[in-house]
Amino acid sequence: MTNIESSVIARFKREGKTFEILVDCDKAILFREGKIKNISEVLVTDDVFSDVKQAEHSPEKELQAVFKTTDKNAIIERIVREGEIQLTTEHKNKLQDEKKKRIVDIIHKNTVDSKTGFPHPTARIEMAMKEARVNINATKTAEGQVEDVIKQLREILPIKYEKRELSIKIKPEHVGKTYGTLKMFGKLIKENYENDGSLKVSLEIPAGMQEDLLDALNKATHGQVVVDIVRKF
């Protein structure tokens, strides 16, 4: 359990009843995102209240009626996962900024300008989000908000999801230091070693990551790599 001085309220409302617990804000968010597994790390106290400020505990019959159990851990986990976690302004701003950067990165790597076929620069995506007045939810994962953000951006940006299948040929002397890079950037569809020891692969990759992949391969091979686009889908 954590220190009460750093605690905030997690509140869950259902069937006209309110259930509150005291949690560590940072750890509650991490638990919700699956980065902390043990609920006890999140808690300040394992008491469930109808009103924390008044120190009014929730009656056991209400817990049973709403949660269908009186198991404290099960109840507390549900409150943290599904309830509203109070955030300080400073913490909320920090989380929103982190989620925004992650969302921009996901959009940049997985979508392209539907007119040109090139990825939108991150600065353009950020500008469009500001123009569309996109609201980032500090308590939801970035991945869980991407679809909604893209829907809002389509009113401003020509944007679409796109993957590409690339044909890549690497000389024998560079295979060892590039194979891991290929697997890191995309999905290997097929691979074949030619008679001279060169590696030829088909790689499926999000369109927005192609430029970064080419930069990494060119650096590792001193430009001795052949890359062709087989198809876009």
C-alpha positions in Angstrom: 0.0 0.0 0.0 1.1 3.6 -0.6 1.2 6.8 1.4 -2.0 8.6 2.2 -0.4 11.9 1.4 -0.1 11.1 -2.3 -3.6 9.5 -2.5 -6.5 10.5 -4.7 -10.1 9.1 -4.9 -11.1 6.5 -7.4 -14.9 6.7 -7.7 -17.4 4.1 -9.2 -21.1 4.9 -9.7 -23.7 2.3 -10.4 -27.4 1.8 -9.7 -27.6 5.1 -7.9 -24.8 4.2 -5.5 -21.3 5.6 -5.2 -18.3 3.6 -4.2 -14.9 5.3 -3.4 -11.5 4.1 -2.6 -8.1 5.9 -1.9 -5.4 5.1 -4.4 -2.0 6.3 -5.6 -2.7 8.2 -8.8 0.3 7.1 -10.8 0.0 3.5 -9.8 -3.7 3.3 -10.4 -3.1 4.5 -14.0 -0.3 1.9 -14.5 -2.6 -0.8 -13.1 -5.3 0.2 -15.5 -2.8 -0.1 -18.4 -1.7 -3.5 -17.2 1.8 -2.3 -16.2 1.1 -3.1 -12.5 -0.4 -6.5 -11.7 -0.8 -6.4 -7.9 -3.7 -4.3 -6.8 -2.2 -3.9 -3.3 0.5 -1.7 -4.8 -2.1 0.8 -5.9 -4.1 1.1 -2.6 -3.8 3.5 0.3 -6.3 1.5 2.2 -8.5 -1.5 1.2 -11.6 0.1 2.7 -14.5 0.9 0.3 -16.5 4.0 1.1 -19.7 5.6 0.0 -18.1 8.9 0.9 -14.3 9.0 1.6 -14.4 12.6 3.0 -17.0 11.7 5.5 -15.4 8.3 6.2 -18.7 6.6 5.5 -18.1 2.9 4.6 -20.2 1.1 2.0 -22.6 -1.4 3.5 -21.8 -5.0 2.7 -25.3 -5.5 1.3 -24.7 -2.7 -1.2 -21.4 -4.2 -2.3 -23.1 -7.5 -2.8 -26.0 -6.0 -4.7 -23.9 -4.0 -7.1 -20.7 -6.1 -7.5 -22.3 -9.5 -6.9 -19.5 -10.3 -4.4 -18.1 -9.1 -1.2 -14.5 -10.0 -2.1 -12.6 -6.7 -1.4 -9.9 -7.3 -4.0 -12.4 -8.1 -6.8 -14.5 -5.0 -5.9 -11.4 -2.7 -5.7 -10.0 -3.9 -9.0 -13.3 -3.1 -10.7 -13.4 0.3 -9.2 -9.9 1.1 -10.4 -10.5 -0.4 -13.9 -13.9 1.1 -14.6 -14.2 4.0 -12.2 -13.2 7.7 -12.4 -9.7 8.4 -11.0 -9.3 11.9 -9.8 -6.2 13.6 -11.1 -4.3 16.7 -10.0 -4.1 19.3 -12.7 -0.4 18.8 -13.0 -0.7 15.1 -13.3 -3.5 15.3 -15.8 -1.5 17.7 -18.0 1.5 15.4 -17.8 -0.5 12.3 -18.8 -2.3 14.1 -21.6 1.0 15.2 -23.0 2.4 11.7 -22.9 -0.7 10.2 -24.4 -0.8 12.9 -27.2 2.9 12.2 -28.2 2.1 8.4 -28.3 -1.0 8.9 -30.4 0.8 11.2 -32.8 3.6 8.6 -33.2 1.1 5.8 -33.8 -0.7 7.8 -36.5 2.5 8.9 -38.1 3.8 5.3 -38.4 0.5 3.6 -39.5 -1.2 6.1 -41.8 -0.3 8.1 -44.9 -1.6 11.1 -46.8 -4.3 9.6 -49.0 -3.4 12.0 -51.8 0.4 11.6 -51.9 1.0 8.3 -50.2 3.5 9.8 -47.9 3.3 9.8 -44.0 2.0 13.1 -42.5 4.9 14.8 -40.5 4.3 14.6 -36.8 4.2 18.5 -36.6 1.3 18.4 -39.2 -0.6 15.8 -37.2 -0.2 17.8 -34.0 -1.4 21.0 -35.7 -4.4 19.2 -37.1 -5.3 17.8 -33.7 -5.2 21.3 -32.3 -7.3 22.6 -35.2 -9.8 19.8 -34.6 -9.8 20.5 -30.9 -9.1 16.8 -30.1 -9.5 16.1 -26.4 -7.0 13.5 -25.0 -8.3 11.4 -22.2 -5.6 11.2 -19.5 -6.9 8.0 -18.0 -7.3 5.9 -21.2 -4.5 4.3 -23.1 -3.2 6.0 -26.2 -3.9 3.0 -28.3 -7.5 3.0 -27.2 -8.0 6.6 -28.4 -6.3 6.4 -31.9 -9.4 5.4 -33.9 -11.4 8.3 -32.5 -8.6 10.8 -33.1 -8.3 9.7 -36.7 -12.0 10.1 -37.2 -11.7 13.7 -36.1 -8.6 14.4 -38.1 -10.3 13.2 -41.4 -12.2 16.4 -41.4 -8.9 18.2 -41.8 -6.3 15.8 -43.2 -6.5 13.4 -46.1 -5.5 10.3 -44.1 -5.8 6.6 -44.4 -4.3 3.4 -42.9 -1.8 1.8 -45.2 0.6 -1.2 -45.0 3.3 -2.1 -47.5 5.0 -5.3 -48.6 8.6 -4.7 -49.3 11.1 -6.8 -51.2 14.5 -6.4 -49.5 17.9 -7.8 -50.6 20.9 -7.7 -48.3 24.4 -8.7 -49.1 25.9 -11.7 -47.1 28.3 -9.5 -45.0 25.4 -7.4 -43.7 22.9 -10.1 -42.9 23.9 -10.6 -39.3 23.6 -7.0 -38.3 20.3 -6.3 -40.2 18.2 -9.4 -39.6 17.1 -8.2 -36.1 16.3 -4.8 -37.6 13.9 -6.3 -40.2 12.0 -8.3 -37.5 11.8 -5.2 -35.3 10.3 -3.0 -38.0 7.8 -5.4 -39.6 6.5 -8.9 -40.2 8.7 -11.3 -42.2 6.4 -12.9 -44.8 9.1 -15.0 -46.5 12.9 -15.2 -46.6 15.3 -16.9 -48.9 19.1 -17.1 -49.0 20.4 -16.9 -52.6 23.4 -18.8 -54.0 25.9 -16.0 -53.1 24.6 -15.9 -49.5 22.5 -12.7 -49.9 19.3 -12.6 -48.0 16.1 -11.7 -49.8 13.0 -11.2 -47.8 9.4 -10.0 -48.1 8.5 -7.7 -45.2 5.1 -6.4 -44.2 5.4 -3.0 -42.6 3.2 0.0 -41.6 3.7 2.6 -44.4 4.8 5.3 -42.1 7.7 3.2 -40.8 9.3 2.7 -44.2 11.5 5.7 -44.1 12.9 4.9 -40.7 13.5 1.3 -41.8 15.4 2.5 -44.9 17.5 4.8 -42.8 18.4 2.0 -40.4 19.3 -0.5 -43.2 21.3 2.1 -45.2 23.3 2.9 -42.1 24.0 -0.7 -41.3 24.9 -1.7 -44.8 26.6 1.6 -46.0 23.8 1.9 -48.6 24.3 -1.6 -49.9 20.7 -2.7 -49.7 18.0 -3.0 -52.4 14.4 -2.2 -51.4 11.3 -2.3 -53.6 7.6 -1.8 -52.9 5.8 -5.0 -53.9 2.3 -3.8 -53.0 0.3 -1.3 -50.9 -2.8 -2.4 -49.0 
